[in-house]
Amino acid sequence: MKLLRQRKNKVVETMPDLILPMGDGTPVYQFPDTTIDNMRALINRMNRSGEFPRRLAIVSALRQEGVTYISRALATTLAHDTTQKVCIVDMNWWWPSPTEMVAVDNPGLAGVISGEATLAEVTAPSGWSNLVMVPAGNIPRQLRPVMARSSALKEVLDELSNQYDHLILDIPAIQSTSDAIPLASLADTCCVVIQQGVTTMEDIGLALDEVAHIKILGVILNRVQLNTPEKILKYIPMK
């Protein structure tokens, strides 16, 4: 159902927010129509250059630039608009992001790598049959560099790739840990998230240099605020 948004003397047609439910129908994520529209534009661009990647890493130079939000919004949009099976893989053992989709005692990816749990046991379903999440879990700090470069982690991702059409990898910030690059390298391609007004050109350049060996599909400018006057803004395409 479409909505009508009033802007001064104009009526602008918009789509409603996209809500991802849990199995019992309780909303777990709600993404505004503008975010979903941008995710759809991003997916369209990826498809124009070939098929949507099997493994896509979402990375950033600095922490709190919106990698987790973008990862979940992109996965939700892809699962909603297609019949493809999508899995969000949280690989950020440093600062894992809690979610109602995942039980507090879920050992996550860390538990699978250590042999404490099976992949089936840690995979958290959503209310949609084609979207799941594998949480990061907890790995002691001294073991994280080894795990990030381990064959065990590669095997787990290979197994996930056999079960799902697309893996969206939530990677820690490049400047926060040297393990971010080995983790991102496990993907086929990557997108770099940049928060407007926070990330400097130097930080962006360093991040792009670090992932230069991976195919870069593009840069996502997050939390954009335009100060362009309304009189001029109406002539600028927003999609």
N, C-alpha and C positions, 0 to 999 in steps of 0.2 A: 504494500500500500504506500503510495507516494504522499509526501507532505508538502505543504505550501508554506514557504518562509517569506515574511514581509520584510523588504528592505527599502526604507523610505517609500517612494511611490511605486515600487516595482514588486511583483510577486515572483519569487524564484522557486522553481520546483526542485525538491530534494528527495532523497531516499531516506527511510528511517534508519536509526542506528542498528548495527548488526550485533545481536546478542548470542553468545555461545552458552548453552545450558550444560549443567551437569546431568548425570544419568537420571536424577529425580526431578529434573526440570528447573532446578534453582539456577538462576543466572550466575555464571562465573566470570565472564568477561563481557563488557559492553563497549563497543567501539563506535565513535561518532561517524556519521555518514561521510564527512570530509576525509577522515582517515581511511575508510574503506574505499572511497573513490580513488584516493592516491595509491592504495595497494593494488587496486585493479589496473590502474595505469601502469604501475611497475610490472605487474604480471604480463600485461599486454606487450610491453617493450621486451621483456625476456623471451616471450614466445615468438616475437618477430625475428629475433636473432637465432632461433632454434627452439628446441623443446625446453620447457622449464627444467632447470637442473635437478638431478636426482638428489644431490647433496649441496645445499646452499648454506654457507657460513655468513652470519651477520656479525660484523665486528665494528669496533670504534677505536679511536686513539685514546680517549680518556674514559673514565668511569662516568656513569649516570648520563650518558648521551642518548639513551633510549633504545639500546640494543634489544633488551628483553621485550619491551613494548612492541617494537617493530616486528620482532620474531613472531610474537603471538598474534599480532594483527594480520601479518602476511599469511601465516598458516591458517588462521581462521577464515580469511577471505578465500584462499585457495580451496579449502575443504568445502566451504559453503557453495561456491560457484561451480565446482566440478565434482565428478565422482571419484577423483583421485584420493588415495589413502595417504594421509599426511601425518608425520610424527615430529613433534617439537622435542629436540634433545637439548636439555640444559647441561652445558659442559663447563659451567662456571662454578667450580668448587670453592673459589675464593669468596664470592658473594652470591650464593644461590638465592633466587627470588621465590619466596613462598607463594603458594597458590592453593585455593580451595579444591582444586582438582586432585591434589596429591595428599595422601594421608601423612600425618606428622611422622609416623614411624616407618615410612617408606625408605628403604636403604638406597634407592636410586641407582644411577649408573655406577657409582662407587662400589655398591654392594655386588653388582654383577661382575665387575672387573676383579674384585677380591674373592669371588666364589661364594659369597654369603647368600646370594639370592639369584634366582633365574630372571631372565629378561621378561618373561610373562608375569612374574610376581611384582615387578617394579613398574610395569607399563600402566599408566593411569588413563582410563578412558574418559571421554567427554560424553555429552549427551548425543553426540553425532557418531555414527558407526565408523566414519572415515577420518576421525581426528583423535589422536592420543598424545600423551606427553610422557617422556622419560625424564624424571628429575635428576639433578646432579648428585644428590647424596652428600656424604661427608668423607673426605680423604684427609688424613693428617698432612700438615704442611710439608713435612720433609719427604713425603712420598709423592706429592703432586707432580714434580718434574719427571719422575720415572713413569708414572701412570700416563701422563700426557704424551709420552713417546713410546708407549708399550705396544707390543703386538696384540695384547689382550684387548685393548681399547679398539684397535682396528678391526679385530674379529667381531666385537660387539656391534660396531657400526655396519659391518658387512652383513651381519645377521638381520639388523634392522632394515637395511636396504633390500633384503630379500622379502621382507614382510610388507614394506610400505613403498609407495611410488616416489615419495619425496621426504627427505629429512631436512628440517630447518634447524641448523646448529646455532645455539646461543653461546657465543664465545666471549670470554673475559676481555677487558680493555687491553690493547696492545702495550700501552705504557705502564700498565699496572703489574704485569707479570711477563716474564720471558717465555712462559709456557703457552701464551696466546697464539703464537705463530705456529708451533707444531700442531696445536688443536685445529686452527683454521686450515692448515694444510691437508687435513683429512677430508675436506670438502672438494667438490669439483670446481666450484666457483665461489665468489664472495661478493658481498655488498658492504660498503663502508658507511656507517652512520655518523653524521656530523651535526652537532647541535649549534644552531645559529647563535652567534654572539658569545659562545663559550670556547669553542675549539679554534686555536690560532692557525694561521696558514703554515707556520712551522710544524705544529703538531700534525696537521693534515698531511703535509709533505712526508714527514717521518713515517706515518702510518701507511701511506701508499707505497713507500719504498719497501717497507717490511713485508707487504703482501704482494709485491710485484711479481713473484714467482707463481702466484695463483691467478687464474683468470678473474678479472674484476668486471662485474656486470654493470657497476655504476656506484654512484654516491647518493645517499639518501640524506637530504637536508631536513632535519627534524626541528619541530617547534618554531616554524617560520612565522615571523611577524612582519607584516608589510606596513610601512608608514606612508605609502603612496596615497595622495589625495584621491577621494572618491571620483572626482571628475576625470582623473587619468585612469584609475583602476578599472573602470568599466570597459576600457579599450584593450585590457590585458587579459589574454586567455588564462584561466585558472586551473586548467586540467592538463 
